[in-house]
Amino acid sequence: MTTSPRRSATRVNVALASTLLAASTLSGCGVFGSPDLVIYNAQHEQLLDELIPLFEEESGLDVELRHGKDLEMANQITEEGEDSPADVFLTENSPAMTIVDNAGLFTELPEAVTATIPDDYVPADRAWTGFLARSTVAMYNTDSMTEADMPASILDFADPEWEGRVAFSPTGADFQAIVSAVLELEGEEATRAWLEGLKANGVIVQNNLVVMQSVDSGEVDAGIAYHYYWYRDREENGADSDTSALHFFGDQDPGAFLSISGAGILASSEKQAEAEEFLTWLTGTEAQQAMAESYALEYPLNPDASLDPEVKPFSELEPPQVDVSSLNGPQVTDLMTEAGLL
């Protein structure tokens, strides 16, 4: 059977339209246009991939996400300067926000963006805002340890009695944010001594998931990480956490540090109104509750949103008072390099 030229042309046009539609869907922008908003995202990729479609549906804006890691993206923005294509920067940990803020590349946020976030999690210059938090914890193996066996302070893990018994992952932004809190709270010399003790006595592993697995298998007695790794595994199947438990440090110890995810608008952005709309939505109850109900199990900072009741309540945490804008990423990496951890 011979296909008519008109039918062939129709098939070609349909195929072309399907290709363009697919390309539009994948890129997060119109077929022929640029996106309404470009977000450099260093928070969890899966979380933002779940969250952004909700904002796009509600706002009618098209968003392009560019994923990366905290310090890498912060340094990229500072190198791009006023030519950065980013409108918004999101991080997993706040030291990366400080790098961009110190370079003078953020614009001051309006009251509407920060109104729902407690003042402790918004820098005084209002250059960015916190939107999620993770609590530092120590995981311990329940076959070899009890809660009473755990140290009163995270600083005690540097002591010789913990030689070969505590795992941690120094190369990730998570641990480096914890070190930044120790530096802020205890000073440079104490931080240097702590890092040297961890280098001598701790067990270095690849990432926080391996920290949890090492504790659960009994390879080590304890490990330093954030709360959500353990709770997430328990919610999924418990395979990597069935013989472990969490120890939350108290009394404003550095080990009770809350690492804050930050969001800021680049001053160079030509989409200020759209960026403000997104951040106002991000800190609002709808988005905060959506994040609380996501796989991430991180603490929403808007008090009107609530996390799974099986996760230790935010109100029961005893974090130290830390100025979120003062955490020094570059000095931390210098100290960790000096200690042989990077």
VEXDREN-2710 file (C-alpha; in Angstrom, 1 decimal):
% VEXDREN-2710
k/r/px/py/pz
1/MET/0.0/0.0/0.0
2/THR/1.4/3.4/-1.0
3/THR/1.3/6.2/1.7
4/SER/0.2/9.5/0.4
5/PRO/2.6/12.5/0.6
6/ARG/0.0/14.4/2.7
7/ARG/-0.2/11.5/5.3
8/SER/3.6/11.2/5.4
9/ALA/3.9/14.9/6.0
10/THR/1.3/14.7/8.8
11/ARG/3.3/11.9/10.4
12/VAL/6.5/13.9/10.2
13/ASN/4.7/17.0/11.8
14/VAL/3.2/14.9/14.6
15/ALA/6.6/13.3/15.3
16/LEU/8.3/16.8/15.3
17/ALA/5.7/18.2/17.6
18/SER/6.1/15.2/20.0
19/THR/9.9/15.7/20.0
20/LEU/9.5/19.4/20.7
21/LEU/7.0/18.8/23.5
22/ALA/9.3/16.2/25.1
23/ALA/12.2/18.6/24.9
24/SER/10.1/21.3/26.5
25/THR/9.0/19.0/29.3
26/LEU/12.6/17.9/30.0
27/SER/14.1/21.4/30.0
28/GLY/11.4/23.0/32.1
29/CYS/10.7/25.8/29.7
30/GLY/8.7/26.6/26.6
31/VAL/9.5/25.2/23.2
32/PHE/11.0/28.3/21.9
33/GLY/11.5/30.4/25.0
34/SER/13.8/30.6/28.0
35/PRO/12.6/29.5/31.4
36/ASP/10.9/32.0/33.7
37/LEU/13.3/31.1/36.5
38/VAL/16.7/29.4/36.7
39/ILE/17.5/27.8/40.1
40/TYR/21.0/26.6/41.0
41/ASN/20.1/23.8/43.4
42/ALA/22.5/22.2/45.9
43/GLN/19.8/20.7/48.0
44/HIS/18.7/17.1/47.4
45/GLU/18.0/16.6/43.7
46/GLN/15.1/14.3/44.3
47/LEU/13.4/16.6/46.7
48/LEU/13.5/19.6/44.3
49/ASP/12.5/17.4/41.4
50/GLU/9.4/16.5/43.4
51/LEU/8.8/20.0/44.7
52/ILE/9.2/22.2/41.6
53/PRO/6.3/20.8/39.6
54/LEU/4.0/21.8/42.4
55/PHE/5.2/25.4/42.2
56/GLU/5.0/25.4/38.4
57/GLU/1.4/24.2/38.5
58/GLU/0.4/26.8/41.0
59/SER/2.3/29.8/39.6
60/GLY/2.2/29.0/35.9
61/LEU/6.0/29.7/35.7
62/ASP/8.5/27.5/34.0
63/VAL/11.5/26.6/36.1
64/GLU/14.9/25.2/35.1
65/LEU/16.8/23.4/37.8
66/ARG/20.6/23.0/37.6
67/HIS/21.8/20.6/40.2
68/GLY/25.2/20.5/41.9
69/LYS/27.0/20.5/45.3
70/ASP/27.0/23.2/47.9
71/LEU/30.6/24.7/47.7
72/GLU/31.0/23.9/44.0
73/MET/27.9/25.9/43.1
74/ALA/28.7/28.7/45.5
75/ASN/32.1/29.0/43.9
76/GLN/30.6/28.9/40.4
77/ILE/28.3/31.7/41.2
78/THR/31.1/33.9/42.6
79/GLU/33.1/33.2/39.4
80/GLU/30.1/34.1/37.2
81/GLY/29.4/37.2/39.2
82/GLU/26.9/39.5/37.7
83/ASP/26.8/37.3/34.5
84/SER/25.4/34.3/36.4
85/PRO/22.3/32.9/34.7
86/ALA/21.0/31.9/38.1
87/ASP/18.1/33.7/39.6
88/VAL/17.9/31.7/42.8
89/PHE/20.5/29.7/44.8
90/LEU/19.4/26.8/47.1
91/THR/21.8/24.9/49.3
92/GLU/21.8/21.9/51.6
93/ASN/24.1/23.6/54.2
94/SER/24.5/27.3/55.0
95/PRO/28.3/27.8/54.7
96/ALA/27.8/27.9/50.9
97/MET/25.3/30.7/51.3
98/THR/27.8/32.7/53.3
99/ILE/30.3/32.5/50.4
100/VAL/27.9/34.1/48.0
101/ASP/26.7/36.6/50.6
102/ASN/30.3/37.7/51.3
103/ALA/30.8/38.3/47.6
104/GLY/27.8/40.7/47.7
105/LEU/25.9/38.8/45.1
106/PHE/22.5/38.4/46.9
107/THR/19.7/40.9/47.1
108/GLU/17.9/41.7/50.3
109/LEU/14.8/39.6/50.7
110/PRO/11.4/41.2/51.3
111/GLU/9.4/40.6/54.4
112/ALA/7.0/38.3/52.6
113/VAL/9.7/35.8/52.0
114/THR/11.0/35.5/55.6
115/ALA/7.8/36.2/57.5
116/THR/7.1/32.5/58.2
117/ILE/10.7/31.6/59.2
118/PRO/12.0/32.1/62.8
119/ASP/14.6/34.9/63.1
120/ASP/17.3/32.5/64.2
121/TYR/17.4/31.1/60.7
122/VAL/17.5/34.4/58.8
123/PRO/20.8/36.3/58.6
124/ALA/20.7/39.9/59.9
125/ASP/21.3/41.3/56.5
126/ARG/18.3/39.3/55.1
127/ALA/20.4/38.3/52.1
128/TRP/19.0/34.7/52.3
129/THR/16.7/32.6/54.4
130/GLY/16.7/29.1/55.9
131/PHE/14.0/26.8/54.7
132/LEU/14.9/23.3/56.0
133/ALA/17.1/21.9/58.9
134/ARG/18.9/18.7/59.8
135/SER/20.0/17.7/63.2
136/THR/23.5/16.3/63.9
137/VAL/23.3/12.9/65.6
138/ALA/25.4/10.0/66.6
139/MET/24.2/6.6/65.5
140/TYR/25.2/3.7/67.7
141/ASN/25.1/-0.1/67.4
142/THR/22.6/-1.5/69.8
143/ASP/24.3/-4.9/70.1
144/SER/27.5/-3.3/71.5
145/MET/26.3/0.0/73.0
146/THR/23.5/1.6/75.0
147/GLU/22.4/5.2/75.2
148/ALA/24.3/5.5/78.5
149/ASP/27.5/4.5/76.8
150/MET/27.4/7.5/74.4
151/PRO/29.5/10.6/75.1
152/ALA/28.0/13.8/76.4
153/SER/29.7/15.8/73.7
154/ILE/30.5/15.2/70.0
155/LEU/34.0/16.5/70.9
156/ASP/34.6/13.4/73.0
157/PHE/34.8/11.3/69.8
158/ALA/38.3/12.6/69.3
159/ASP/39.5/10.9/72.5
160/PRO/41.8/7.8/72.3
161/GLU/39.1/5.6/73.9
162/TRP/37.1/5.9/70.6
163/GLU/40.0/4.7/68.5
164/GLY/38.6/2.5/65.6
165/ARG/35.1/2.8/67.0
166/VAL/33.5/5.9/65.4
167/ALA/32.9/6.4/61.6
168/PHE/32.5/9.7/59.8
169/SER/32.6/11.0/56.2
170/PRO/34.8/14.1/56.1
171/THR/34.6/14.8/52.3
172/GLY/30.9/15.7/52.2
173/ALA/29.4/19.1/52.8
174/ASP/27.3/17.6/55.6
175/PHE/30.3/16.9/57.9
176/GLN/32.0/20.1/56.9
177/ALA/29.0/22.0/58.1
178/ILE/29.3/20.3/61.4
179/VAL/32.9/21.3/61.6
180/SER/31.9/24.9/60.8
181/ALA/29.7/24.8/63.9
182/VAL/32.5/23.5/66.1
183/LEU/34.7/26.3/64.8
184/GLU/32.1/28.9/65.5
185/LEU/31.4/27.6/69.0
186/GLU/34.8/26.4/70.2
187/GLY/37.3/28.4/68.2
188/GLU/40.2/27.5/65.9
189/GLU/42.5/25.8/68.3
190/ALA/39.9/23.5/69.8
191/THR/38.6/22.7/66.3
192/ARG/42.1/21.8/65.1
193/ALA/42.6/19.5/68.1
194/TRP/39.3/17.9/67.5
195/LEU/40.0/17.2/63.8
196/GLU/43.4/15.8/64.7
197/GLY/41.9/13.5/67.2
198/LEU/39.3/12.3/64.7
199/LYS/42.0/11.7/62.1
200/ALA/44.0/9.6/64.6
201/ASN/41.1/7.7/66.2
202/GLY/38.1/7.8/63.8
203/VAL/37.2/5.5/60.8
204/ILE/36.9/7.5/57.6
205/VAL/34.2/6.2/55.2
206/GLN/32.8/7.3/51.8
207/ASN/29.5/8.9/52.8
208/ASN/26.8/9.1/55.5
209/LEU/25.0/6.1/54.2
210/VAL/28.2/4.1/54.7
211/VAL/28.4/5.6/58.2
212/MET/25.0/4.2/59.0
213/GLN/25.8/0.8/57.4
214/SER/29.1/0.6/59.3
215/VAL/27.3/1.2/62.6
216/ASP/24.4/-1.2/61.8
217/SER/26.8/-4.0/60.8
218/GLY/28.9/-3.6/64.0
219/GLU/32.1/-2.6/62.1
220/VAL/32.1/0.4/64.4
221/ASP/30.3/1.2/67.6
222/ALA/29.1/4.7/66.6
223/GLY/29.0/7.2/63.7
224/ILE/28.5/10.9/63.1
225/ALA/25.8/11.9/60.6
226/TYR/22.4/13.8/60.3
227/HIS/19.1/12.4/61.7
228/TYR/17.3/11.9/58.4
229/TYR/19.5/9.1/57.1
230/TRP/18.4/6.8/59.9
231/TYR/14.7/7.8/59.9
232/ARG/14.6/7.5/56.1
233/ASP/16.0/4.0/56.2
234/ARG/13.6/3.0/59.0
235/GLU/10.6/4.3/56.9
236/GLU/11.8/2.4/53.8
237/ASN/12.8/-1.0/55.2
238/GLY/15.2/-0.7/58.1
239/ALA/17.8/-2.8/56.3
240/ASP/20.6/-0.5/57.2
241/SER/19.4/0.6/60.6
242/ASP/17.8/-2.4/62.3
243/THR/20.5/-2.9/64.9
244/SER/21.2/0.8/65.5
245/ALA/19.7/3.8/67.3
246/LEU/20.1/7.5/67.4
247/HIS/21.8/9.6/70.1
248/PHE/20.8/13.2/70.1
249/PHE/23.3/15.5/71.9
250/GLY/21.7/18.1/74.2
251/ASP/22.6/21.1/76.3
252/GLN/23.6/23.2/73.2
253/ASP/26.6/20.9/72.5
254/PRO/28.2/21.4/69.1
255/GLY/26.9/17.8/68.4
256/ALA/23.3/19.2/68.6
257/PHE/24.0/21.6/65.7
258/LEU/21.3/22.2/63.2
259/SER/22.5/22.6/59.7
260/ILE/20.3/25.0/57.7
261/SER/19.4/24.8/54.0
262/GLY/19.4/28.3/52.5
263/ALA/17.6/30.1/49.7
264/GLY/18.6/33.4/48.2
265/ILE/18.0/35.6/45.2
266/LEU/20.9/36.7/43.0
267/ALA/21.1/40.5/42.7
268/SER/22.0/40.1/39.1
269/SER/18.7/38.3/38.3
270/GLU/16.4/40.1/35.9
271/LYS/13.5/37.9/37.3
272/GLN/13.3/39.5/40.7
273/ALA/9.5/39.3/41.0
274/GLU/9.4/35.6/39.9
275/ALA/12.2/34.8/42.2
276/GLU/10.5/36.5/45.1
277/GLU/7.3/34.6/44.3
278/PHE/9.2/31.3/44.4
279/LEU/10.9/32.0/47.7
280/THR/7.6/33.2/49.3
281/TRP/6.1/29.9/48.2
282/LEU/9.0/27.9/49.4
283/THR/8.8/29.3/52.9
284/GLY/5.0/29.1/53.0
285/THR/3.0/26.4/54.7
286/GLU/2.0/24.5/51.5
287/ALA/5.6/24.0/50.3
288/GLN/7.0/23.5/53.8
289/GLN/4.4/20.8/54.5
290/ALA/5.0/19.1/51.1
291/MET/8.7/18.9/52.0
292/ALA/7.9/17.6/55.5
293/GLU/5.8/14.8/53.8
294/SER/8.5/14.0/51.2
295/TYR/11.0/11.2/51.3
296/ALA/13.6/13.7/52.8
297/LEU/12.4/13.8/56.4
298/GLU/14.2/17.1/57.1
299/TYR/12.7/19.6/59.5
300/PRO/10.6/22.3/58.0
301/LEU/11.4/25.7/59.5
302/ASN/7.9/27.2/59.1
303/PRO/6.3/26.4/62.5
304/ASP/2.9/25.7/60.8
305/ALA/4.3/22.7/59.0
306/SER/4.9/19.4/60.8
307/LEU/7.2/16.4/60.3
308/ASP/6.3/12.7/60.6
309/PRO/5.6/12.1/64.4
310/GLU/8.0/9.3/64.5
311/VAL/10.9/11.7/63.9
312/LYS/12.1/13.4/67.1
313/PRO/10.1/16.7/67.4
314/PHE/11.8/19.9/66.4
315/SER/10.8/21.4/69.7
316/GLU/12.7/18.8/71.7
317/LEU/16.0/19.5/70.0
318/GLU/18.6/21.5/72.0
319/PRO/20.8/23.1/69.4
320/PRO/23.5/25.6/70.2
321/GLN/23.0/29.2/69.3
322/VAL/24.9/29.7/66.0
323/ASP/24.8/32.7/63.7
324/VAL/23.9/31.0/60.4
325/SER/25.6/33.7/58.5
326/SER/29.0/33.3/60.2
327/LEU/29.8/29.7/59.4
328/ASN/33.1/29.7/57.5
329/GLY/33.3/27.1/54.7
330/PRO/36.8/28.1/53.4
331/GLN/38.4/28.1/56.8
332/VAL/36.9/24.7/57.6
333/THR/38.3/23.1/54.5
334/ASP/41.7/24.7/55.3
335/LEU/41.6/23.2/58.8
336/MET/40.5/19.8/57.5
337/THR/43.2/19.8/54.9
338/GLU/45.8/20.6/57.5
339/ALA/44.5/17.7/59.6
340/GLY/44.8/15.3/56.6
341/LEU/41.0/14.8/56.3
342/LEU/40.7/16.3/52.8
END
